[in-house]
C-alpha cells in the first residue's frame, strides 16, 4: 500500500507550480473584486503597510539605541529624551 507524503507534490515539476499560480491568480482576482466593491479595503491595506513600516523602524531604532548603550558609545544628550 502506497502512503502519500506531503512532499509528493514536488516530485513532478509541473504538478505543483500550476496549482500554486492558479491559487494566487484566484486570490488576486478575489482581492481585486473586493477592492472594487469595497474601496475602503484599499485604504486599509495601504494604511496597514505604513503602520507596519513604522513599527519596524521604531523597533529597529530601539534596538540600535540599546546596542549603542551596551557598547558605551552612546554620548549624544540630545537624543536621551527618546
MDTraj code that builds the backbone (N, CA, C; nanometers):
import mdtraj as md
import numpy as np

residues = "UNK UNK UNK UNK UNK UNK UNK UNK UNK UNK UNK UNK UNK UNK UNK UNK UNK UNK UNK UNK UNK UNK UNK UNK UNK UNK UNK UNK UNK UNK UNK UNK UNK UNK UNK UNK UNK UNK UNK UNK UNK UNK UNK UNK UNK UNK UNK UNK UNK UNK UNK UNK UNK UNK UNK UNK UNK UNK UNK UNK UNK UNK UNK UNK UNK UNK UNK UNK UNK UNK UNK UNK UNK UNK UNK UNK UNK UNK UNK UNK UNK UNK".split()
xyz = np.array([
    [0.0844, -0.1183, 0.0000],
    [0.0000, 0.0000, 0.0000],
    [0.0886, 0.1243, 0.0000],
    [0.0561, 0.2173, -0.0889],
    [0.1349, 0.3393, -0.1029],
    [0.0841, 0.4441, -0.0055],
    [0.1753, 0.5026, 0.0672],
    [0.1392, 0.6080, 0.1627],
    [0.1745, 0.7432, 0.1028],
    [0.0784, 0.8332, 0.0991],
    [0.1026, 0.9668, 0.0446],
    [0.1875, 1.0479, 0.1400],
    [0.2809, 1.1178, 0.0835],
    [0.3672, 1.2045, 0.1610],
    [0.3345, 1.3493, 0.1280],
    [0.3655, 1.4358, 0.2204],
    [0.3412, 1.5781, 0.1986],
    [0.4234, 1.6303, 0.0821],
    [0.5418, 1.5751, 0.0604],
    [0.6322, 1.6254, -0.0417],
    [0.6163, 1.5552, -0.1759],
    [0.5142, 1.4733, -0.1899],
    [0.4888, 1.4081, -0.3187],
    [0.4523, 1.5094, -0.4266],
    [0.3989, 1.6228, -0.3866],
    [0.3599, 1.7221, -0.4875],
    [0.4816, 1.7818, -0.5569],
    [0.5990, 1.7711, -0.4965],
    [0.7195, 1.8264, -0.5573],
    [0.7899, 1.7257, -0.6486],
    [0.7388, 1.6026, -0.6560],
    [0.8039, 1.5014, -0.7366],
    [0.7951, 1.5355, -0.8849],
    [0.6795, 1.5751, -0.9290],
    [0.6611, 1.6140, -1.0682],
    [0.6785, 1.7650, -1.0772],
    [0.7651, 1.8106, -1.1642],
    [0.7974, 1.9533, -1.1700],
    [0.6825, 2.0389, -1.2219],
    [0.5891, 1.9788, -1.2939],
    [0.4795, 2.0577, -1.3495],
    [0.3499, 2.0419, -1.2715],
    [0.3482, 1.9589, -1.1701],
    [0.2241, 1.9361, -1.0971],
    [0.1941, 2.0490, -0.9996],
    [0.2904, 2.0855, -0.9163],
    [0.2667, 2.1853, -0.8132],
    [0.2634, 2.3286, -0.8654],
    [0.3544, 2.3707, -0.9533],
    [0.3565, 2.5133, -0.9904],
    [0.2278, 2.5648, -1.0527],
    [0.1596, 2.4861, -1.1330],
    [0.0389, 2.5404, -1.1947],
    [-0.0714, 2.5579, -1.0919],
    [-0.0777, 2.4698, -0.9913],
    [-0.1769, 2.4880, -0.8853],
    [-0.1436, 2.6098, -0.7998],
    [-0.0161, 2.6266, -0.7738],
    [0.0293, 2.7410, -0.6955],
    [-0.0061, 2.8713, -0.7664],
    [0.0228, 2.8806, -0.8952],
    [-0.0102, 3.0010, -0.9710],
    [-0.1604, 3.0194, -0.9836],
    [-0.2329, 2.9112, -0.9972],
    [-0.3784, 2.9196, -1.0092],
    [-0.4402, 2.9769, -0.8819],
    [-0.3947, 2.9289, -0.7669],
    [-0.4474, 2.9788, -0.6395],
    [-0.4119, 3.1270, -0.6209],
    [-0.2888, 3.1640, -0.6557],
    [-0.2515, 3.3048, -0.6440],
    [-0.3330, 3.3914, -0.7394],
    [-0.3591, 3.3426, -0.8599],
    [-0.4434, 3.4165, -0.9528],
    [-0.5839, 3.4350, -0.8996],
    [-0.6395, 3.3291, -0.8412],
    [-0.7731, 3.3411, -0.7815],
    [-0.7756, 3.4419, -0.6669],
    [-0.6706, 3.4404, -0.5848],
    [-0.6650, 3.5359, -0.4742],
    [-0.6546, 3.6797, -0.5240],
    [-0.5735, 3.7029, -0.6274],
    [-0.5624, 3.8378, -0.6815],
    [-0.6949, 3.8846, -0.7418],
    [-0.7632, 3.7963, -0.8122],
    [-0.8938, 3.8334, -0.8674],
    [-0.9920, 3.8619, -0.7545],
    [-0.9924, 3.7784, -0.6514],
    [-1.0815, 3.7991, -0.5376],
    [-1.0550, 3.9337, -0.4706],
    [-0.9260, 3.9636, -0.4428],
    [-0.8940, 4.0917, -0.3801],
    [-0.9269, 4.2084, -0.4718],
    [-0.9094, 4.1921, -0.6019],
    [-0.9459, 4.2979, -0.6959],
    [-1.0948, 4.3260, -0.6944],
    [-1.1749, 4.2205, -0.6938],
    [-1.3210, 4.2387, -0.6884],
    [-1.3619, 4.3007, -0.5554],
    [-1.2992, 4.2560, -0.4477],
    [-1.3327, 4.3127, -0.3164],
    [-1.2961, 4.4608, -0.3089],
    [-1.1858, 4.4998, -0.3723],
    [-1.1477, 4.6414, -0.3719],
    [-1.2439, 4.7231, -0.4565],
    [-1.2923, 4.6648, -0.5675],
    [-1.3911, 4.7363, -0.6494],
    [-1.5212, 4.7531, -0.5720],
    [-1.5642, 4.6481, -0.5028],
    [-1.6898, 4.6534, -0.4286],
    [-1.6766, 4.7393, -0.3036],
    [-1.5671, 4.7225, -0.2312],
    [-1.5432, 4.7974, -0.1075],
    [-1.4119, 4.8739, -0.1195],
    [-1.4125, 4.9992, -0.1678],
    [-1.2867, 5.0741, -0.1847],
    [-1.2143, 5.1031, -0.0534],
    [-1.2839, 5.0893, 0.0576],
    [-1.2192, 5.1135, 0.1865],
    [-1.1115, 5.0090, 0.2150],
    [-1.1230, 4.8920, 0.1523],
    [-1.0225, 4.7868, 0.1730],
    [-0.8860, 4.8330, 0.1218],
    [-0.8837, 4.9033, 0.0093],
    [-0.7571, 4.9527, -0.0450],
    [-0.6930, 5.0528, 0.0502],
    [-0.7749, 5.1408, 0.1062],
    [-0.7221, 5.2376, 0.2027],
    [-0.6703, 5.1665, 0.3277],
    [-0.7408, 5.0635, 0.3726],
    [-0.6964, 4.9886, 0.4905],
    [-0.5668, 4.9133, 0.4618],
    [-0.5542, 4.8578, 0.3406],
    [-0.4310, 4.7869, 0.3058],
    [-0.3128, 4.8823, 0.2998],
    [-0.3329, 4.9992, 0.2406],
    [-0.2241, 5.0971, 0.2338],
    [-0.1879, 5.1473, 0.3730],
    [-0.2875, 5.1715, 0.4551],
    [-0.2605, 5.2179, 0.5912],
    [-0.1869, 5.1115, 0.6719],
    [-0.2239, 4.9848, 0.6546],
    [-0.1557, 4.8789, 0.7293],
    [-0.0099, 4.8663, 0.6873],
    [0.0202, 4.8894, 0.5611],
    [0.1602, 4.8865, 0.5160],
    [0.2399, 4.9971, 0.5845],
    [0.1831, 5.1179, 0.5898],
    [0.2531, 5.2282, 0.6557],
    [0.2691, 5.2025, 0.8058],
    [0.1687, 5.1449, 0.8689],
    [0.1777, 5.1147, 1.0118],
    [0.2852, 5.0096, 1.0380],
    [0.2902, 4.9049, 0.9556],
    [0.3928, 4.8015, 0.9740],
    [0.5335, 4.8560, 0.9518],
    [0.5496, 4.9413, 0.8514],
    [0.6811, 5.0022, 0.8283],
    [0.7198, 5.0906, 0.9457],
    [0.6231, 5.1645, 0.9990],
    [0.6500, 5.2492, 1.1156],
    [0.6916, 5.1680, 1.2363],
    [0.6198, 5.0581, 1.2648],
    [0.6572, 4.9723, 1.3769],
    [0.7952, 4.9104, 1.3561],
    [0.8264, 4.8725, 1.2341],
    [0.9583, 4.8160, 1.2058],
    [1.0679, 4.9196, 1.2319],
    [1.0490, 5.0431, 1.1864],
    [1.1507, 5.1463, 1.2069],
    [1.1664, 5.1811, 1.3545],
    [1.0542, 5.1872, 1.4271],
    [1.0623, 5.2168, 1.5701],
    [1.1355, 5.1057, 1.6447],
    [1.1041, 4.9803, 1.6127],
    [1.1696, 4.8703, 1.6837],
    [1.3177, 4.8597, 1.6481],
    [1.3529, 4.8856, 1.5233],
    [1.4956, 4.8806, 1.4885],
    [1.5707, 4.9967, 1.5519],
    [1.5085, 5.1137, 1.5616],
    [1.5738, 5.2265, 1.6291],
    [1.5919, 5.1972, 1.7778],
    [1.4913, 5.1360, 1.8392],
    [1.5004, 5.1000, 1.9809],
    [1.6129, 4.9991, 2.0042],
    [1.6249, 4.9028, 1.9149],
    [1.7311, 4.8032, 1.9263],
    [1.8678, 4.8668, 1.9086],
    [1.8820, 4.9547, 1.8100],
    [2.0104, 5.0214, 1.7885],
    [2.0486, 5.1106, 1.9061],
    [1.9483, 5.1742, 1.9677],
    [1.9758, 5.2594, 2.0834],
    [2.0301, 5.1754, 2.1991],
    [1.9697, 5.0609, 2.2242],
    [2.0165, 4.9757, 2.3336],
    [2.1515, 4.9123, 2.3024],
    [2.1771, 4.8796, 2.1766],
    [2.3094, 4.8279, 2.1410],
    [2.4168, 4.9338, 2.1591],
    [2.3835, 5.0586, 2.1256],
    [2.4813, 5.1660, 2.1431],
    [2.5086, 5.1903, 2.2909],
    [2.4050, 5.1792, 2.3749],
    [2.4264, 5.1960, 2.5190],
    [2.5129, 5.0836, 2.5752],
    [2.4930, 4.9617, 2.5268],
    [2.5722, 4.8490, 2.5751],
    [2.7185, 4.8618, 2.5342],
    [2.7443, 4.9151, 2.4173],
    [2.8826, 4.9277, 2.3700],
    [2.9531, 5.0468, 2.4326],
    [2.8797, 5.1396, 2.4903],
    [2.9417, 5.2526, 2.5583],
    [2.9661, 5.3727, 2.4701],
    [2.9256, 5.3715, 2.3456],
    [2.9477, 5.4876, 2.2595],
    [2.8174, 5.5647, 2.2380],
    [2.7415, 5.5770, 2.3441],
    [2.6157, 5.6500, 2.3403],
    [2.6367, 5.7782, 2.4191],
    [2.6742, 5.8868, 2.3505],
    [2.7121, 6.0082, 2.4224],
    [2.6357, 6.1317, 2.3796],
    [2.5348, 6.1186, 2.2975],
    [2.4610, 6.2342, 2.2494],
    [2.3445, 6.2615, 2.3429],
    [2.3500, 6.3733, 2.4173],
    [2.2455, 6.4059, 2.5140],
    [2.1181, 6.4555, 2.4469],
    [2.1263, 6.4967, 2.3222],
    [2.0077, 6.5480, 2.2529],
    [1.9024, 6.4391, 2.2354],
    [1.9441, 6.3149, 2.2162],
    [1.8505, 6.2062, 2.1934],
    [1.8187, 6.1263, 2.3194],
    [1.8656, 6.1702, 2.4350],
    [1.8399, 6.0955, 2.5575],
    [1.6939, 6.0977, 2.5996],
    [1.6176, 6.1936, 2.5546],
    [1.4771, 6.2029, 2.5967],
    [1.3889, 6.1000, 2.5284],
    [1.4401, 6.0374, 2.4215],
    [1.3585, 5.9389, 2.3480],
    [1.3542, 5.8089, 2.4248],
])
top = md.Topology()
chain = top.add_chain()
for i, resn in enumerate(residues, 1):
    res = top.add_residue(resn, chain, resSeq=i)
    for name in ("N", "CA", "C"):
        top.add_atom(name, md.element.get_by_symbol(name[0]), res)
traj = md.Trajectory(xyz[None], top)
